[in-house]
Amino acid sequence: MAERLSPMRVVAGFTAVAVLALPVADLELAGHDPWAMIGRMLSGFARPDFGAVEALSRALAMTVAFAVAGVALGAAAGLALAPFYDRAVPRALCVALRSVHEIFWALLLIQAIGIGAPAGVLALALPYAGIFAKVFAEQIEEADPRPSCALPPRSDAVSRFAYAAMPLIRAPMLAYCLYRLECGMRASAVIGFIGLPTLGFQLDSFFRKGDYGAASAVLICYIVMIATLRWWMRPRLAPLWIVASVAMLATLNAPPMGEGALWRFLSQDIIPQPLRGGEGPAGLIPWLQEITLSEIGPGLWNTLIATQIALVLTGLIAFLSFGSTITAIAGRWGSVIGHLALVVLRSLPEYMLAYLFLQIFGPSLLPAILALGLHNGAIIGHLLGREADALIPGLRADHPRGLLLWGWELVPRIFGRFLALCLYRWEIILRESAVMGILGIATLGFFIDSALAELRIDRAVVLLIAIAFSSAVIDRISVRVRARMKLPKLSDADCATDPGPLAARTNPV
């Protein structure tokens, strides 16, 4: 049996890797004065301009419509795949679907079917189908087996799911769908940066014009929309939201694609150039070597550097911030401010935060690292704060307050959970680091975006496979490290920012 890993050894190891990566990371600032840029942005943000109400309201509606339609389609597909997830082919399909980030799916689909509603909806639905299938399969596996045993011995998987498992897991499934809709809202906003008519498109337009007041209005509307999601999205209203979203998306007029564009994409564009050009398998190896040396190697190097530094920054922010949401530590008004800060940071997608930092610091790894650390740190800090707050009623009546409560009572109790969440987010941070390349940062996404811009779809597919493989390796290492540390198994549902009924089955470390 493998020796148990010490939590402090793991923390020291990851910190050492991040420190060693700092000297080789591209953290240089752009030529302009960042403080002057910060001043101009803060001046504009302090005076939000809601004048363009019509354009802003339509962008809000489109953001909701893409998210609702994409999540609904992904959930339906995931529900259909979940009973068969233990079989090799469905599992492999789901892994492949969720290994590609939503924005990469959007870029590929735009090449195949054009920049319209189907591309945006499918960009969310495809990876979410793989995620939903995995989470729903885990919920089915964890459900009480006794109702299933009462069914006839030869009952098929669908019958066992519909009559035995479904009544037991309906509540946690709905809770997870609501959490995934929150993720879908963030993804829906982000796909606007590549041309779809969501809030990201409006934000990009206003920043390009230097209209920071209007950009502030976009961000305020977006944060309010995310913060109030659980008030206006009720399970019983879901059918109405889906119908309204489909009707809204039907109003989009996409530019027509050439005849046979989809068939050409599937039969020619994604086929490696040596195979299309008649060179045969003999020309494939030199072609792959050239891509590996010129694009995969440099892109993956920067992606891993950004990932490791951002992971340590994530842990530092989460560790220091979780107490800010607890009244017994931060006080009444301090906890309100702490909650508000974490809600804002976890509501803004990493891509959007990186876009803001890019305006200030220029296209280095610094905007990506700061965005990833702040967003993921806020997510973990919020989760830890909620769990730590639940522990306080069980403490002694004379328990300490303030920093003594934080350091002596709460940190030892949730430290294992803190490490488990950081390790779980590791693979997610890797995928998001790759996506940052679309902003001009030299991670793998930069080379994918360049290949798609040059219509070299085959090269983009190879780079996406490299990202998927790297994510799988990181995820496997994370699982093994958590197992060696004897930490509980985590799933995407366990890491929901507000899991509702799911919290009952989440065991604190």
Residue, then its C-alpha position, 0 to 999 in steps of 0.5 A: m500500500a502506498e504511503r500516505l502523503s502529508p498535507m504540508r508536503v503537498v502544499a510545499g511541493f506545489t508552492a515550490v513548483a510555482v516559485l520555480a516557475l516564476p523566473v521563466a514565466d512571461l510576467e512583463l507589463a506592456g509599455h503603457d502606464p498601468w496605473a493611468m489605465i486603472g485610473r481611467m477604468l475606475s473613473g468610468f466604472a464609477r459612473p455606469d452608463f445605462g443609456a444603451v438600454e435597448a442593446l444591453s437588454r437584448a444582449l442580456a436576453m440572448t445571454v440567458a437564451f443561449a445558456v438556458a437552451g444549451v444547458a437544457l439540451g446538454a442535460a437531456a443528452g446527459l440524462a439519456l447517456a447516464p444509465f449507460y455511463d458504465r460502458a466503455v463507448p458512452r464513457a469515452l464519448c462523454v470524456a471526449l465531449r467535456s475535455v474541450h472547453e465551450i469556447f473551443w467548441a464554439l470556434l469549431l462549430i462556427q467554422a462548420i455551421g456558421i456564426g448563429a444560434p445553433a453554434g452557440v447552443l451546441a457549444l454549451a450543450l456538447p461539453y455539458a452533455g458529457i458533464f451531466a452524464k458523469v454527474f447523473a451517473e454518480q448520483i444514480e450509483e450513490a442512490d439507495p439500491r433497495p428500490s432497484c432490487a425490488l424490480p424484476p431481475r431482468s429489468d433493463a437499465v432504463s427501467r431501473f433508472a426511471y422507476a428506482a433511481m429517478p424518484l430518489i435523485r430528482a431533487p439533487m439533479l434539479a439542484y445540480c441543473l441550477y448550478r450548471l445553468e449558472c456555469g452556462m450563464r458565464a459561458s454564454a457571456v464569454i462566447g460573445f467575445i468571438g462574435l455571438p450577440t451576448l454580453g461578452f460582445q457588448l463588453d468587448s465593443f465598449f472596451r474597444k471604444g474606451d467607453y468604460g461607463a457603458a462597460s461598467a453597466v454591462l458588468i453590473c447587469y451581468i453580476v445582478m443577473i447571476a446573483t439573482l439566478r435562483w430567484w427567477m429560475r424555478p424548476r416549475l418555470a423551466p419549460l417556459w424559460i426553454v420555450a422563450s429561449v428557443a423563440m428568442l434564438a430563432t430571431l437571430n439572422a445568421p449569415p448563410m454558409g456555403e453549400g456543403a460546408l458541414w460535409r466539407f468540414l467533416s470530410q476534408d477540413i479536419i483531416p490532417q493535411p498530409l492525408r488530404g494532400g496524398e502524402g499518406p501516413a509517411g507524411l503524417i509523422p513529420w507534420l505532427q513533429e512540426i506542430t509539436l515543436s512549433e506550437i504544442g511545445p511552446g503553448l503547453w509550456n506556457t499553459l502549464i506555467a500559468t496553471q501552476i502559478a495560478l493554482v497556488l494563487t488560488g489556494l492562497i486567496a481561498f485560504l485567506s478569504f474564507g473567514s471574511t464571510i463569517t460573522a464571528i470572524a469578520g463582524r457583521w458588516g465585514s462578512v457582508i463585504g466579504h460575501l459581496a467580494l467573493v460573489v462578484l469574483r466567482s460570478l465573473p468568468e475567468y476569461m472576462l476577468a483576464y480581458l479586464f486585466l489585459q487592458i491594464f497589463g498587456p498580453s503576458l501571462l500575468p492577466a491569465i494568472l490573476a484572473l484564474g487565481l481570483h475566480n477560482g480562489a473566490i469559488i473555493g473561499h465561498l465553499l469553505g466559508r459556508e462549511a466553516d460557518a456551519l461548524i460554528p454552532g457545534l463549538r463551545a459557547d466560549h469559543p474564540r472570535g476573530l483570527l483566533l477562531w479562524g486559525w485555531e478552530l476552523v483552519p485545522r477542521i477544513f484544511g483537508r477539504f481545502l486541499a481537496l477542492c484546490l486539487y479538484r480545480w487543478e484540471i479546470i485551471l489548466r483548461e481555462s489557462a489554455v483558453m486564455g490564449i484566445l486573448g493573445i496570451a501565448t498558451l495553447g489557445f493562442f495557437i488554436d485561435s491562429a490555426l482557425a483564423e487561417l482555416r487550418i482546422d486540422r492543426a486546431v484539432v491536433l492542438l485540442i487533442a493535446i489539451a484534452f490529453s494534458s487535462a486527462v493527465i492532470d486529472r489523473i495525478s490529482v485523483r491519485v494525490r487525493a487518494r494518497m492523502k486519504l481525501p474524499k472523492l469529489s465530483d462536479a456536484d460536490c463543488a457547486t457553489d450552492p448545491g442545495p440538497l447535494a450538501a447532505r451527501t458532501n462529507p467535510v474532511 
